[in-house]
């Protein structure tokens, strides 16, 4: 829930913004290289998936098992993945195939995609990327382990009786700027920034307030150690302030975003450049606002 202080007027805000921008220096903005923003995908095998998770496929057991689709199999173990907003197993608009199965039930598994029944992961405002090999690269989550590239049995990733081939997936935010400001795009969390824009920044389009845990800082960056959810609150402290948020723009007006994820986080209208009108003026009337 977001709250605005009634005494935060547009006039006072604009004056403060002008003073901040006149400083012409970078405040709290570390533009050293940072990893591409990825969703915190987590996966595990258990008897049933939690409400916020998706059921990717089913297994007869946690090791040496046949598999099946959630709709086609009654097996008692589920591969469950979550933590990524809007994660789906929809194969009609698939970002990547996790594995393929030889049938909907009692099936062998192919990590190389050679069977006809797809098991998929997708997200509407990013890319789900899955690979297989002896280990998962940094940023990838182990979804399952398999006994070979095809005609394989499957096991979980808990370190006991696992197979040597790991099926690894991650989610990367990768929105298209040409469609980022589609007025028909939903604003699922009601924070006045549509889901496409939040996918680009990236902030959590399912939540309008950060958890404010850990050490706040401009996200995504080396000082940020919290959940980033409200585009105006770019230092992730649950409040919109000149010092904490607006001063991050000082020295950056007119700078093209390029591939810098820190500058991208400041690009509130997702047009590829940091501007006063497009990115700083949205703070007018919001200085002093907070969320809970």
SVG drawing of the C-alpha trace seen along z (x, -y; Angstrom):
<svg xmlns="http://www.w3.org/2000/svg" viewBox="-6 -26 39 72">
<polyline fill="none" stroke="black" stroke-width="0.4" points="0.0,0.0 1.3,-3.4 0.6,-6.7 1.2,-10.3 1.9,-13.2 -0.7,-15.9 1.9,-18.7 4.2,-17.5 3.2,-20.0 4.2,-20.0 5.9,-23.4 8.2,-22.4 9.1,-19.2 10.0,-20.9 12.3,-23.3 14.0,-20.5 14.4,-18.6 16.0,-21.6 18.4,-22.1 19.3,-18.4 19.9,-18.4 21.9,-21.6 24.5,-19.9 25.7,-18.1 27.4,-15.2 26.5,-11.6 25.2,-10.8 25.1,-7.2 25.3,-6.0 27.9,-3.3 28.1,-2.6 30.5,0.2 29.5,3.3 26.7,5.4 25.2,8.7 22.1,8.7 19.0,8.6 17.5,12.0 14.6,13.4 15.2,15.3 13.9,18.6 13.7,21.4 12.7,25.0 12.2,28.1 10.5,31.5 7.8,32.0 4.4,33.6 2.5,30.5 3.3,27.0 2.7,23.9 0.0,21.5 2.6,19.0 4.5,21.7 3.9,23.4 3.9,27.2 6.3,27.9 5.9,31.7 5.4,34.7 7.6,37.6 6.9,41.1 9.6,40.7 12.4,38.3 15.0,40.5 15.2,43.1 11.7,42.0 9.5,41.8 7.7,38.5 4.4,37.0 2.7,33.7 0.6,32.1 -2.6,32.7 -1.8,36.2 -0.2,37.9 -1.2,38.8 2.3,39.2 2.8,38.1 5.8,35.8 5.8,32.4 8.6,30.3 7.6,26.8 9.2,23.5 8.5,20.0 9.7,16.6 9.5,15.1 6.5,12.9 4.1,14.1 6.0,17.4 4.0,19.8 4.2,23.3 2.3,22.1 3.8,23.6 1.8,21.5 4.1,18.5 7.1,20.4 10.4,18.8 12.1,22.1 11.5,25.8 12.7,27.4 12.5,31.0 10.4,33.1 8.5,36.3 7.8,39.4 4.1,39.3 1.8,37.4 2.3,40.2 4.8,43.0 7.2,41.2 11.0,41.1 12.6,37.7 14.7,36.0 16.8,33.0 17.8,32.5 14.2,31.8 13.8,34.9 10.4,36.1 7.1,34.6 5.5,33.6 6.9,30.3 7.4,29.1 7.8,25.3 8.6,22.2 7.6,18.8 7.2,15.2 5.4,12.4 8.0,9.7 11.3,11.5 13.0,14.7 13.1,18.1 16.3,19.8 17.0,23.5 20.2,25.6 21.5,29.0 24.9,30.2 27.1,31.5 26.5,28.3 24.4,25.1 26.1,21.8 25.8,18.9 22.3,17.5 20.7,20.8 18.5,23.0 18.6,26.8 15.1,27.9 15.8,31.7 18.6,34.2 18.4,36.8 20.2,40.0 21.1,38.9 20.2,36.5 17.3,38.7 15.4,41.9 16.2,40.9 15.0,41.3 14.7,38.3 15.6,37.3 15.5,34.2 18.5,31.9 18.9,32.4 22.4,33.9 21.3,37.4 21.0,40.0 21.0,37.3 21.9,38.0 24.9,36.5 23.0,34.3 21.4,31.2 18.5,29.4 19.1,25.7 16.9,22.7 16.9,18.9 14.6,16.0 16.1,12.8 14.2,9.5 14.5,8.5 11.6,6.2 11.3,4.6 11.4,0.8 9.2,0.5 6.2,1.9 7.2,1.0 4.6,-1.8 1.6,0.0 -1.3,-1.8 -3.3,1.4 -0.7,3.2 -1.9,4.0 -0.6,2.5 -1.0,5.5 0.3,3.9 -1.4,0.5 1.7,-1.6 1.0,-3.6 3.8,-1.9 2.6,0.7 3.9,4.3 6.0,3.8 7.8,0.8 8.5,2.7 9.8,5.6 12.3,3.2 13.5,1.4 13.2,4.2 11.0,3.9 8.4,6.3 5.2,5.8 3.3,7.9 4.1,5.7 3.9,2.0 6.3,1.8 9.8,3.2 10.5,5.5 13.3,3.0 15.4,5.8 19.2,5.8 21.1,2.7 19.1,0.4 20.8,-1.0 20.2,-1.8 19.1,1.4 20.4,3.4 23.8,2.6 26.5,3.7 24.9,1.8 21.3,3.0 20.4,5.9 16.7,5.8 13.5,6.5 12.9,3.7 9.2,3.1 8.3,-0.6 9.9,-2.5 10.0,-5.9 11.7,-4.3 15.0,-3.6 17.0,-3.3 14.6,-0.7 13.8,-2.2 10.0,-2.5 10.0,-6.3 10.4,-8.7 12.9,-11.5 15.1,-14.0 18.3,-12.8 17.6,-9.1 16.0,-8.9 16.1,-12.1 19.8,-12.8 20.6,-9.6 19.7,-11.5 22.2,-14.3 24.8,-14.2 22.9,-11.7 20.3,-13.9 20.8,-13.3 22.9,-10.2 21.8,-7.3 21.1,-4.1 23.0,-1.8 23.6,1.5 24.1,0.0 21.5,1.7 21.9,-1.1 21.0,-3.8 18.1,-1.5 16.7,-1.5 16.5,-5.3 14.8,-5.3 11.2,-5.5 9.6,-6.0 11.7,-3.2 12.8,-5.3 16.5,-4.5 17.6,-7.9 17.6,-9.8 15.5,-13.0 14.0,-15.5 10.5,-15.4 10.3,-11.6 12.1,-10.4 12.4,-13.1 9.1,-14.9 7.2,-11.8 8.6,-12.5 6.6,-15.8 3.9,-15.5 5.4,-12.3 8.2,-13.6 7.4,-12.4 5.3,-9.5 5.8,-6.2 4.5,-2.6 3.8,0.2"/>
</svg>
